[in-house]
């Protein structure tokens, strides 16, 4: 007995709800992994999309005595 259309629809809604929960979530983990540019003087990390201009601003503001390439050796390329 049982297993009518109402029960099937309820089960389908529950399954779909579980699938949708997996798609949503926090972006924090992905952002942590993307922080792969690091100032070699103060070890501050920057997200991978940081431009050379932002790196230069950081070096001038935080480390005026150090060279840009001392802070960010990856910019030499």
BELTA-V341652 format. One record per residue. PHI is phi in radians with two decimals (999 if undefined). OMEGA is omega in radians with two decimals (* if undefined). NEAR is the number of other ideal C-beta (glycine too) atoms within 10 Angstrom. Layout:
phi-><PHI,PHI>
omega-><OMEGA,OMEGA>
near-><NEAR,NEAR>
This chain:
phi-><999,1.30,1.35,-1.33,-1.06,-1.09,-1.18,-1.12,-1.14,-1.10,-1.11,-1.14,-1.08,-1.12,-1.12,-1.13,-1.12,-1.14,-1.13,-1.21,-1.10,-1.17,-1.32,-1.46,2.73,-1.46,-1.59,-1.07,-1.10,-1.13,-1.16,-1.09,-1.21,-1.45,-1.44,-2.00,-1.72,-2.31,-1.26,-1.36,-1.51,-1.87,1.15,-1.27,-1.78,-2.29,-1.20,-1.08,-1.58,-1.15,-1.44,-1.10,-1.09,-1.16,-1.11,-1.11,-1.05,-1.10,-1.09,-1.22,-1.37,-1.65,-2.33,-1.13,-1.48,-1.65,-1.35,-1.02,-1.32,-1.23,-1.29,-2.25,-1.11,-1.19,-1.39,-1.14,-1.12>
omega-><3.13,3.11,3.13,-3.11,3.12,3.14,3.14,3.13,3.12,3.13,3.13,3.10,3.14,3.12,3.13,3.11,3.12,3.12,-3.12,3.12,-3.14,-3.10,-3.13,3.08,-3.10,3.12,-3.02,-3.13,3.13,3.12,3.11,-3.13,-3.10,-3.14,-3.04,2.99,-3.06,3.03,-3.08,3.13,-3.07,3.11,3.05,-3.12,3.13,3.14,-3.01,-3.13,3.14,-3.09,3.10,3.13,3.14,3.09,3.13,3.11,3.13,-3.10,-3.13,-3.08,-3.02,-3.05,-3.06,-3.13,-3.11,3.09,3.10,-3.08,3.01,3.13,-3.05,-3.11,-3.12,-3.13,3.14,-3.07,*>
near-><3,5,8,9,7,9,10,10,10,11,11,10,10,9,10,10,9,9,8,9,9,7,6,6,9,7,8,8,9,9,10,10,10,15,13,11,18,15,18,14,16,11,7,13,13,17,13,10,8,16,9,11,8,13,18,14,11,20,20,12,8,13,16,7,6,15,11,16,12,13,21,21,12,12,13,7,4>
